[in-house]
Amino acid sequence: MADENNGPNKQRDLDTLYALVFQSEAGAKVLADLRQSYLEQPTWFPGDDASHGFHREGQNSVVRQIEGRIKRART
């Protein structure tokens, strides 16, 4: 039996909530800003410490997770 707090129903419910939040005009603007601020920026520049790239990829993964949840909710 799946744990109610971590099972597929909870994930599906969270996906739906993400989609609801970001489908509004305000939510779409926030998501567009997150995308522009993080995903559409370089993750690393030559000469920078490698840890900068790791940090930037961590930021990018948050936006990718939001977009992935929205996509799953719509399918």
Biopython code that builds the backbone (N, CA, C, O; Angstrom):
import numpy as np
from Bio.PDB.StructureBuilder import StructureBuilder

atoms = [
    (1, "MET", "N", (0.838, -1.182, 0.000)),
    (1, "MET", "CA", (0.000, 0.000, 0.000)),
    (1, "MET", "C", (0.887, 1.251, 0.000)),
    (1, "MET", "O", (1.832, 1.350, 0.783)),
    (2, "ALA", "N", (0.580, 2.184, -0.867)),
    (2, "ALA", "CA", (1.383, 3.404, -0.973)),
    (2, "ALA", "C", (1.136, 4.327, 0.210)),
    (2, "ALA", "O", (0.006, 4.466, 0.679)),
    (3, "ASP", "N", (2.184, 4.943, 0.679)),
    (3, "ASP", "CA", (2.088, 5.938, 1.736)),
    (3, "ASP", "C", (1.310, 7.133, 1.209)),
    (3, "ASP", "O", (1.662, 7.691, 0.170)),
    (4, "GLU", "N", (0.250, 7.535, 1.916)),
    (4, "GLU", "CA", (-0.601, 8.638, 1.466)),
    (4, "GLU", "C", (0.182, 9.928, 1.261)),
    (4, "GLU", "O", (-0.149, 10.725, 0.382)),
    (5, "ASN", "N", (1.218, 10.137, 2.065)),
    (5, "ASN", "CA", (1.959, 11.386, 1.992)),
    (5, "ASN", "C", (2.972, 11.419, 0.859)),
    (5, "ASN", "O", (3.458, 12.494, 0.508)),
    (6, "ASN", "N", (3.304, 10.276, 0.281)),
    (6, "ASN", "CA", (4.339, 10.243, -0.752)),
    (6, "ASN", "C", (3.928, 9.452, -1.982)),
    (6, "ASN", "O", (4.744, 9.272, -2.886)),
    (7, "GLY", "N", (2.719, 8.985, -2.047)),
    (7, "GLY", "CA", (2.291, 8.137, -3.145)),
    (7, "GLY", "C", (2.000, 8.897, -4.419)),
    (7, "GLY", "O", (2.127, 10.119, -4.481)),
    (8, "PRO", "N", (1.605, 8.143, -5.440)),
    (8, "PRO", "CA", (1.328, 8.758, -6.740)),
    (8, "PRO", "C", (0.199, 9.779, -6.698)),
    (8, "PRO", "O", (0.213, 10.746, -7.460)),
    (9, "ASN", "N", (-0.775, 9.579, -5.821)),
    (9, "ASN", "CA", (-1.868, 10.544, -5.724)),
    (9, "ASN", "C", (-1.374, 11.891, -5.216)),
    (9, "ASN", "O", (-1.822, 12.934, -5.693)),
    (10, "LYS", "N", (-0.458, 11.879, -4.258)),
    (10, "LYS", "CA", (0.083, 13.143, -3.752)),
    (10, "LYS", "C", (0.854, 13.853, -4.859)),
    (10, "LYS", "O", (0.724, 15.065, -5.030)),
    (11, "GLN", "N", (1.651, 13.105, -5.605)),
    (11, "GLN", "CA", (2.425, 13.713, -6.691)),
    (11, "GLN", "C", (1.494, 14.283, -7.757)),
    (11, "GLN", "O", (1.731, 15.381, -8.262)),
    (12, "ARG", "N", (0.448, 13.555, -8.100)),
    (12, "ARG", "CA", (-0.514, 14.022, -9.093)),
    (12, "ARG", "C", (-1.220, 15.280, -8.588)),
    (12, "ARG", "O", (-1.432, 16.228, -9.344)),
    (13, "ASP", "N", (-1.582, 15.278, -7.302)),
    (13, "ASP", "CA", (-2.225, 16.450, -6.701)),
    (13, "ASP", "C", (-1.289, 17.661, -6.736)),
    (13, "ASP", "O", (-1.720, 18.770, -7.051)),
    (14, "LEU", "N", (-0.015, 17.451, -6.413)),
    (14, "LEU", "CA", (0.951, 18.554, -6.455)),
    (14, "LEU", "C", (1.143, 19.070, -7.881)),
    (14, "LEU", "O", (1.233, 20.278, -8.102)),
    (15, "ASP", "N", (1.205, 18.154, -8.841)),
    (15, "ASP", "CA", (1.327, 18.567, -10.237)),
    (15, "ASP", "C", (0.162, 19.467, -10.621)),
    (15, "ASP", "O", (0.352, 20.492, -11.276)),
    (16, "THR", "N", (-1.040, 19.085, -10.213)),
    (16, "THR", "CA", (-2.240, 19.873, -10.504)),
    (16, "THR", "C", (-2.165, 21.241, -9.846)),
    (16, "THR", "O", (-2.534, 22.244, -10.455)),
    (17, "LEU", "N", (-1.693, 21.288, -8.612)),
    (17, "LEU", "CA", (-1.566, 22.576, -7.923)),
    (17, "LEU", "C", (-0.564, 23.496, -8.613)),
    (17, "LEU", "O", (-0.816, 24.691, -8.766)),
    (18, "TYR", "N", (0.563, 22.942, -9.025)),
    (18, "TYR", "CA", (1.549, 23.741, -9.757)),
    (18, "TYR", "C", (0.913, 24.315, -11.029)),
    (18, "TYR", "O", (1.075, 25.497, -11.332)),
    (19, "ALA", "N", (0.189, 23.471, -11.767)),
    (19, "ALA", "CA", (-0.446, 23.930, -13.003)),
    (19, "ALA", "C", (-1.461, 25.031, -12.718)),
    (19, "ALA", "O", (-1.531, 26.014, -13.455)),
    (20, "LEU", "N", (-2.246, 24.873, -11.657)),
    (20, "LEU", "CA", (-3.230, 25.900, -11.315)),
    (20, "LEU", "C", (-2.578, 27.223, -10.954)),
    (20, "LEU", "O", (-3.032, 28.282, -11.388)),
    (21, "VAL", "N", (-1.533, 27.168, -10.173)),
    (21, "VAL", "CA", (-0.847, 28.394, -9.736)),
    (21, "VAL", "C", (-0.243, 29.134, -10.924)),
    (21, "VAL", "O", (-0.361, 30.355, -11.021)),
    (22, "PHE", "N", (0.405, 28.400, -11.827)),
    (22, "PHE", "CA", (1.132, 29.048, -12.909)),
    (22, "PHE", "C", (0.303, 29.268, -14.169)),
    (22, "PHE", "O", (0.819, 29.802, -15.150)),
    (23, "GLN", "N", (-0.983, 28.867, -14.169)),
    (23, "GLN", "CA", (-1.813, 29.124, -15.344)),
    (23, "GLN", "C", (-2.447, 30.512, -15.309)),
    (23, "GLN", "O", (-2.920, 31.005, -16.334)),
    (24, "SER", "N", (-2.458, 31.141, -14.143)),
    (24, "SER", "CA", (-2.996, 32.493, -14.058)),
    (24, "SER", "C", (-2.056, 33.461, -14.775)),
    (24, "SER", "O", (-0.902, 33.128, -15.041)),
    (25, "GLU", "N", (-2.547, 34.645, -15.082)),
    (25, "GLU", "CA", (-1.707, 35.646, -15.734)),
    (25, "GLU", "C", (-0.497, 35.977, -14.867)),
    (25, "GLU", "O", (0.628, 36.066, -15.360)),
    (26, "ALA", "N", (-0.741, 36.159, -13.574)),
    (26, "ALA", "CA", (0.361, 36.480, -12.661)),
    (26, "ALA", "C", (1.347, 35.319, -12.580)),
    (26, "ALA", "O", (2.559, 35.533, -12.613)),
    (27, "GLY", "N", (0.842, 34.101, -12.474)),
    (27, "GLY", "CA", (1.709, 32.933, -12.399)),
    (27, "GLY", "C", (2.539, 32.752, -13.653)),
    (27, "GLY", "O", (3.715, 32.396, -13.577)),
    (28, "ALA", "N", (1.932, 32.995, -14.816)),
    (28, "ALA", "CA", (2.653, 32.881, -16.083)),
    (28, "ALA", "C", (3.775, 33.917, -16.152)),
    (28, "ALA", "O", (4.855, 33.627, -16.667)),
    (29, "LYS", "N", (3.527, 35.119, -15.636)),
    (29, "LYS", "CA", (4.562, 36.154, -15.626)),
    (29, "LYS", "C", (5.713, 35.764, -14.701)),
    (29, "LYS", "O", (6.881, 35.969, -15.029)),
    (30, "VAL", "N", (5.374, 35.202, -13.549)),
    (30, "VAL", "CA", (6.415, 34.767, -12.611)),
    (30, "VAL", "C", (7.243, 33.645, -13.228)),
    (30, "VAL", "O", (8.471, 33.665, -13.145)),
    (31, "LEU", "N", (6.585, 32.669, -13.846)),
    (31, "LEU", "CA", (7.314, 31.568, -14.462)),
    (31, "LEU", "C", (8.198, 32.061, -15.607)),
    (31, "LEU", "O", (9.322, 31.586, -15.768)),
    (32, "ALA", "N", (7.706, 33.001, -16.395)),
    (32, "ALA", "CA", (8.517, 33.573, -17.477)),
    (32, "ALA", "C", (9.741, 34.288, -16.902)),
    (32, "ALA", "O", (10.832, 34.203, -17.465)),
    (33, "ASP", "N", (9.560, 34.990, -15.782)),
    (33, "ASP", "CA", (10.695, 35.665, -15.150)),
    (33, "ASP", "C", (11.707, 34.660, -14.607)),
    (33, "ASP", "O", (12.914, 34.853, -14.759)),
    (34, "LEU", "N", (11.229, 33.596, -13.978)),
    (34, "LEU", "CA", (12.131, 32.555, -13.479)),
    (34, "LEU", "C", (12.912, 31.936, -14.629)),
    (34, "LEU", "O", (14.118, 31.718, -14.518)),
    (35, "ARG", "N", (12.229, 31.651, -15.732)),
    (35, "ARG", "CA", (12.871, 31.059, -16.900)),
    (35, "ARG", "C", (13.953, 32.001, -17.440)),
    (35, "ARG", "O", (15.070, 31.568, -17.723)),
    (36, "GLN", "N", (13.621, 33.279, -17.580)),
    (36, "GLN", "CA", (14.584, 34.255, -18.113)),
    (36, "GLN", "C", (15.756, 34.454, -17.152)),
    (36, "GLN", "O", (16.903, 34.575, -17.583)),
    (37, "SER", "N", (15.467, 34.489, -15.863)),
    (37, "SER", "CA", (16.513, 34.753, -14.867)),
    (37, "SER", "C", (17.457, 33.583, -14.658)),
    (37, "SER", "O", (18.620, 33.782, -14.305)),
    (38, "TYR", "N", (16.975, 32.362, -14.871)),
    (38, "TYR", "CA", (17.797, 31.195, -14.556)),
    (38, "TYR", "C", (18.097, 30.324, -15.770)),
    (38, "TYR", "O", (19.266, 30.088, -16.075)),
    (39, "LEU", "N", (17.081, 29.843, -16.466)),
    (39, "LEU", "CA", (17.331, 28.904, -17.564)),
    (39, "LEU", "C", (17.971, 29.553, -18.772)),
    (39, "LEU", "O", (18.753, 28.912, -19.473)),
    (40, "GLU", "N", (17.661, 30.792, -19.029)),
    (40, "GLU", "CA", (18.156, 31.445, -20.237)),
    (40, "GLU", "C", (19.435, 32.248, -19.983)),
    (40, "GLU", "O", (19.759, 33.170, -20.733)),
    (41, "GLN", "N", (20.135, 31.897, -18.949)),
    (41, "GLN", "CA", (21.410, 32.529, -18.607)),
    (41, "GLN", "C", (22.508, 31.461, -18.633)),
    (41, "GLN", "O", (22.229, 30.288, -18.381)),
    (42, "PRO", "N", (23.734, 31.845, -18.930)),
    (42, "PRO", "CA", (24.826, 30.862, -18.917)),
    (42, "PRO", "C", (24.992, 30.254, -17.517)),
    (42, "PRO", "O", (24.815, 30.926, -16.501)),
    (43, "THR", "N", (25.330, 28.989, -17.501)),
    (43, "THR", "CA", (25.551, 28.338, -16.213)),
    (43, "THR", "C", (26.992, 28.478, -15.731)),
    (43, "THR", "O", (27.291, 28.274, -14.554)),
    (44, "TRP", "N", (27.867, 28.825, -16.648)),
    (44, "TRP", "CA", (29.282, 28.892, -16.294)),
    (44, "TRP", "C", (30.020, 29.732, -17.326)),
    (44, "TRP", "O", (29.643, 29.748, -18.498)),
    (45, "PHE", "N", (31.046, 30.415, -16.909)),
    (45, "PHE", "CA", (31.904, 31.188, -17.803)),
    (45, "PHE", "C", (33.330, 30.670, -17.682)),
    (45, "PHE", "O", (33.760, 30.301, -16.589)),
    (46, "PRO", "N", (34.073, 30.636, -18.790)),
    (46, "PRO", "CA", (35.471, 30.215, -18.709)),
    (46, "PRO", "C", (36.222, 31.053, -17.672)),
    (46, "PRO", "O", (36.121, 32.279, -17.643)),
    (47, "GLY", "N", (36.952, 30.375, -16.854)),
    (47, "GLY", "CA", (37.713, 31.043, -15.807)),
    (47, "GLY", "C", (37.016, 31.045, -14.458)),
    (47, "GLY", "O", (37.659, 31.244, -13.427)),
    (48, "ASP", "N", (35.697, 30.824, -14.456)),
    (48, "ASP", "CA", (34.972, 30.746, -13.184)),
    (48, "ASP", "C", (35.282, 29.429, -12.489)),
    (48, "ASP", "O", (35.647, 28.439, -13.124)),
    (49, "ASP", "N", (35.132, 29.442, -11.195)),
    (49, "ASP", "CA", (35.255, 28.210, -10.424)),
    (49, "ASP", "C", (34.144, 27.245, -10.858)),
    (49, "ASP", "O", (33.015, 27.667, -11.107)),
    (50, "ALA", "N", (34.462, 25.974, -10.946)),
    (50, "ALA", "CA", (33.472, 24.978, -11.370)),
    (50, "ALA", "C", (32.250, 24.957, -10.467)),
    (50, "ALA", "O", (31.154, 24.628, -10.920)),
    (51, "SER", "N", (32.422, 25.305, -9.194)),
    (51, "SER", "CA", (31.287, 25.272, -8.275)),
    (51, "SER", "C", (30.198, 26.256, -8.690)),
    (51, "SER", "O", (29.029, 26.061, -8.356)),
    (52, "HIS", "N", (30.567, 27.310, -9.415)),
    (52, "HIS", "CA", (29.569, 28.251, -9.913)),
    (52, "HIS", "C", (28.598, 27.542, -10.857)),
    (52, "HIS", "O", (27.390, 27.765, -10.786)),
    (53, "GLY", "N", (29.111, 26.705, -11.723)),
    (53, "GLY", "CA", (28.265, 25.937, -12.644)),
    (53, "GLY", "C", (27.349, 24.984, -11.907)),
    (53, "GLY", "O", (26.187, 24.825, -12.280)),
    (54, "PHE", "N", (27.861, 24.346, -10.858)),
    (54, "PHE", "CA", (27.031, 23.436, -10.071)),
    (54, "PHE", "C", (25.901, 24.204, -9.395)),
    (54, "PHE", "O", (24.760, 23.744, -9.369)),
    (55, "HIS", "N", (26.215, 25.354, -8.859)),
    (55, "HIS", "CA", (25.218, 26.200, -8.201)),
    (55, "HIS", "C", (24.140, 26.625, -9.197)),
    (55, "HIS", "O", (22.949, 26.548, -8.897)),
    (56, "ARG", "N", (24.555, 27.071, -10.374)),
    (56, "ARG", "CA", (23.601, 27.517, -11.396)),
    (56, "ARG", "C", (22.722, 26.376, -11.869)),
    (56, "ARG", "O", (21.530, 26.578, -12.102)),
    (57, "GLU", "N", (23.273, 25.190, -12.015)),
    (57, "GLU", "CA", (22.455, 24.046, -12.426)),
    (57, "GLU", "C", (21.424, 23.711, -11.358)),
    (57, "GLU", "O", (20.320, 23.272, -11.682)),
    (58, "GLY", "N", (21.766, 23.909, -10.096)),
    (58, "GLY", "CA", (20.789, 23.713, -9.024)),
    (58, "GLY", "C", (19.630, 24.688, -9.153)),
    (58, "GLY", "O", (18.474, 24.311, -8.960)),
    (59, "GLN", "N", (19.933, 25.937, -9.477)),
    (59, "GLN", "CA", (18.869, 26.924, -9.704)),
    (59, "GLN", "C", (18.005, 26.512, -10.889)),
    (59, "GLN", "O", (16.777, 26.574, -10.826)),
    (60, "ASN", "N", (18.652, 26.095, -11.958)),
    (60, "ASN", "CA", (17.912, 25.688, -13.154)),
    (60, "ASN", "C", (16.988, 24.516, -12.874)),
    (60, "ASN", "O", (15.886, 24.450, -13.420)),
    (61, "SER", "N", (17.424, 23.593, -12.029)),
    (61, "SER", "CA", (16.620, 22.400, -11.775)),
    (61, "SER", "C", (15.291, 22.739, -11.099)),
    (61, "SER", "O", (14.307, 22.022, -11.281)),
    (62, "VAL", "N", (15.252, 23.814, -10.329)),
    (62, "VAL", "CA", (13.997, 24.215, -9.693)),
    (62, "VAL", "C", (12.991, 24.640, -10.758)),
    (62, "VAL", "O", (11.827, 24.244, -10.703)),
    (63, "VAL", "N", (13.429, 25.439, -11.723)),
    (63, "VAL", "CA", (12.533, 25.889, -12.791)),
    (63, "VAL", "C", (12.107, 24.696, -13.648)),
    (63, "VAL", "O", (10.944, 24.596, -14.039)),
    (64, "ARG", "N", (13.039, 23.796, -13.940)),
    (64, "ARG", "CA", (12.699, 22.604, -14.718)),
    (64, "ARG", "C", (11.680, 21.737, -13.987)),
    (64, "ARG", "O", (10.792, 21.162, -14.616)),
    (65, "GLN", "N", (11.800, 21.640, -12.668)),
    (65, "GLN", "CA", (10.842, 20.852, -11.897)),
    (65, "GLN", "C", (9.449, 21.470, -11.993)),
    (65, "GLN", "O", (8.467, 20.755, -12.191)),
    (66, "ILE", "N", (9.357, 22.775, -11.857)),
    (66, "ILE", "CA", (8.057, 23.454, -11.975)),
    (66, "ILE", "C", (7.458, 23.186, -13.350)),
    (66, "ILE", "O", (6.294, 22.799, -13.456)),
    (67, "GLU", "N", (8.242, 23.390, -14.398)),
    (67, "GLU", "CA", (7.737, 23.178, -15.748)),
    (67, "GLU", "C", (7.354, 21.712, -15.985)),
    (67, "GLU", "O", (6.371, 21.428, -16.670)),
    (68, "GLY", "N", (8.121, 20.796, -15.425)),
    (68, "GLY", "CA", (7.796, 19.372, -15.561)),
    (68, "GLY", "C", (6.494, 19.008, -14.878)),
    (68, "GLY", "O", (5.707, 18.228, -15.413)),
    (69, "ARG", "N", (6.262, 19.563, -13.706)),
    (69, "ARG", "CA", (5.011, 19.292, -12.990)),
    (69, "ARG", "C", (3.818, 19.840, -13.763)),
    (69, "ARG", "O", (2.773, 19.195, -13.841)),
    (70, "ILE", "N", (3.976, 21.026, -14.331)),
    (70, "ILE", "CA", (2.886, 21.611, -15.126)),
    (70, "ILE", "C", (2.597, 20.723, -16.335)),
    (70, "ILE", "O", (1.438, 20.462, -16.656)),
    (71, "LYS", "N", (3.635, 20.268, -16.992)),
    (71, "LYS", "CA", (3.463, 19.403, -18.170)),
    (71, "LYS", "C", (2.761, 18.096, -17.805)),
    (71, "LYS", "O", (1.860, 17.651, -18.515)),
    (72, "ARG", "N", (3.176, 17.488, -16.701)),
    (72, "ARG", "CA", (2.533, 16.237, -16.268)),
    (72, "ARG", "C", (1.060, 16.460, -15.943)),
    (72, "ARG", "O", (0.222, 15.608, -16.241)),
    (73, "ALA", "N", (0.742, 17.589, -15.340)),
    (73, "ALA", "CA", (-0.648, 17.862, -14.969)),
    (73, "ALA", "C", (-1.527, 18.021, -16.198)),
    (73, "ALA", "O", (-2.725, 17.742, -16.148)),
    (74, "ARG", "N", (-0.942, 18.464, -17.292)),
    (74, "ARG", "CA", (-1.722, 18.709, -18.515)),
    (74, "ARG", "C", (-1.873, 17.472, -19.373)),
    (74, "ARG", "O", (-2.608, 17.496, -20.360)),
    (75, "THR", "N", (-1.192, 16.387, -19.020)),
    (75, "THR", "CA", (-1.297, 15.158, -19.825)),
    (75, "THR", "C", (-2.210, 14.152, -19.176)),
    (75, "THR", "O", (-2.413, 13.064, -19.715)),
]
sb = StructureBuilder()
sb.init_structure("model")
sb.init_model(0)
sb.init_chain("A")
sb.init_seg("    ")
for serial, (resi, resn, name, xyz) in enumerate(atoms, 1):
    if name == "N":
        sb.init_residue(resn, " ", resi, " ")
    sb.init_atom(name, np.array(xyz, "f"), 0.0, 1.0, " ", f" {name:<3s}", serial, name[0])
structure = sb.get_structure()
